[in-house]
Amino acid sequence: MIHIIEEYFRPYPARKKVAQILWESGMSVKDGKIYVKGVEVPISGIAQVAGVNRKIVYHTIEYIESKPALKLLFENLSPKTSLISIAPLMGWEVLELTIQKGKYEKTLAKVLESLAERGVRVIEIFGSNPYEEKSKAFLVVEGIIPFEVISYLREEGSLERIVIHTPEKEKEKMICPKCEIKYCPRKIFISIQ
């Protein structure tokens, strides 16, 4: 969640859970109700997912609507569509990166440059760069990520974790100190030093 929301909900941990679900799901709050793209979402469903009672959800809605900054943010939320979960079904690979705090922009630029140099088409980039946590980036690429890119990523000091999601499910896994290939169709093995 963004810093402003963290600050507003710091004294209310149960409400913070609800706000976090709304924020991450892109659910808007308007006129005492919760919506996803204009479709009303049942309060009981939100309470169940958040692990709180319905009363907490109602209090969260009231709190959001009583604070002008929160009201403005939550009235304008909408869900983000992503190809991440369906990419392997389409024959694409997903490069999942966990980036050290404060290094998101430079690292992402280097990764994109490395892919561009090898003619790899990036279909979608999806990520978040929170203030207080490690950053995550997901890159959906058409086809197979070249081995040279994987080698380059292993050398990049600001990457803490690399996961490649591939369409093949019955192949070998490749694991190194930074990488985790899920279902590697290339059967590439890198010696760990």
ChimeraX attribute file (.defattr): number of C-alpha atoms within 10 A of each C-alpha:
attribute: neighborCount
match mode: 1-to-1
recipient: residues
	/A:1	17
	/A:2	12
	/A:3	10
	/A:4	11
	/A:5	17
	/A:6	15
	/A:7	10
	/A:8	15
	/A:9	19
	/A:10	11
	/A:11	10
	/A:12	12
	/A:13	11
	/A:14	18
	/A:15	22
	/A:16	22
	/A:17	20
	/A:18	23
	/A:19	24
	/A:20	17
	/A:21	17
	/A:22	22
	/A:23	19
	/A:24	13
	/A:25	14
	/A:26	18
	/A:27	24
	/A:28	25
	/A:29	25
	/A:30	18
	/A:31	9
	/A:32	12
	/A:33	15
	/A:34	23
	/A:35	18
	/A:36	16
	/A:37	12
	/A:38	11
	/A:39	10
	/A:40	14
	/A:41	14
	/A:42	12
	/A:43	16
	/A:44	14
	/A:45	12
	/A:46	19
	/A:47	19
	/A:48	12
	/A:49	11
	/A:50	21
	/A:51	13
	/A:52	16
	/A:53	14
	/A:54	17
	/A:55	12
	/A:56	20
	/A:57	26
	/A:58	18
	/A:59	15
	/A:60	22
	/A:61	22
	/A:62	16
	/A:63	16
	/A:64	25
	/A:65	19
	/A:66	11
	/A:67	11
	/A:68	11
	/A:69	13
	/A:70	16
	/A:71	18
	/A:72	15
	/A:73	15
	/A:74	22
	/A:75	17
	/A:76	12
	/A:77	19
	/A:78	18
	/A:79	14
	/A:80	9
	/A:81	7
	/A:82	13
	/A:83	18
	/A:84	21
	/A:85	11
	/A:86	14
	/A:87	20
	/A:88	19
	/A:89	13
	/A:90	13
	/A:91	14
	/A:92	22
	/A:93	24
	/A:94	29
	/A:95	20
	/A:96	22
	/A:97	26
	/A:98	19
	/A:99	24
	/A:100	18
	/A:101	16
	/A:102	16
	/A:103	15
	/A:104	22
	/A:105	11
	/A:106	10
	/A:107	19
	/A:108	19
	/A:109	11
	/A:110	14
	/A:111	17
	/A:112	16
	/A:113	13
	/A:114	17
	/A:115	19
	/A:116	12
	/A:117	9
	/A:118	12
	/A:119	10
	/A:120	18
	/A:121	15
	/A:122	17
	/A:123	13
	/A:124	16
	/A:125	17
	/A:126	15
	/A:127	16
	/A:128	13
	/A:129	19
	/A:130	15
	/A:131	12
	/A:132	11
	/A:133	13
	/A:134	17
	/A:135	21
	/A:136	20
	/A:137	19
	/A:138	20
	/A:139	22
	/A:140	27
	/A:141	21
	/A:142	18
	/A:143	17
	/A:144	18
	/A:145	20
	/A:146	13
	/A:147	11
	/A:148	12
	/A:149	17
	/A:150	17
	/A:151	12
	/A:152	12
	/A:153	21
	/A:154	18
	/A:155	11
	/A:156	14
	/A:157	12
	/A:158	18
	/A:159	23
	/A:160	16
	/A:161	18
	/A:162	22
	/A:163	18
	/A:164	23
	/A:165	22
	/A:166	24
	/A:167	21
	/A:168	16
	/A:169	13
	/A:170	10
	/A:171	13
	/A:172	16
	/A:173	16
	/A:174	18
	/A:175	17
	/A:176	15
	/A:177	11
	/A:178	17
	/A:179	20
	/A:180	17
	/A:181	20
	/A:182	19
	/A:183	18
	/A:184	21
	/A:185	16
	/A:186	14
	/A:187	12
	/A:188	13
	/A:189	12
	/A:190	10
	/A:191	7
	/A:192	7
	/A:193	5
